Amino acid sequence: MKIQVLGTGCAKCNNLAAVAKEAADALGLDYELVKVTDINEIMNFGVMITPALAVDGDVKVAGKVPDLDAVKELLKS
C-alpha cells in the first residue's frame, strides 16, 4: 500500500503524515509513506487545497486532518 500525504510541508501536512503513520502502524499494514510536496504533482491529483491524503493514488480526503479513527477507516477501504 502506498500512502501519500499531499502538501507543501506545513504544520497540518506534517500532522496528517503523523496520523497516517500511526493509523497504518495500528492496523499492521505493509505500507510506504510518501510526502508529495511538489505543487505540480499535487495538482495532478486534482487537489486544490492541502493537506490531502491519497491511498494508492486515490485521494481519500483533502483540506483537513481527519482524526486517527477516520484515517484508519480510510486505510481499510
Phi, psi and omega in degrees: 000136177249116179257123181243128175257117183262121179171165186274000179105016179290173182300319179295322179296315179294323177295317178298320178298317180294318179294319179297318178296315180298318180294314181296319178296318181296327180275352180070031183282151170267109189217164171236126179259123183236131174263120180260110185250347180286122185300324179292320178293321177298316180294331177296337175281350183085013182272127180251348180221133182250162003281162177222155180238126177239144177238119183051041176085357181257118182291124182261326181204145179217145174086004179203167175248103179290161179285172185303314181296321179294320179293322176302316179296321179295323181285334178287326186279000000 
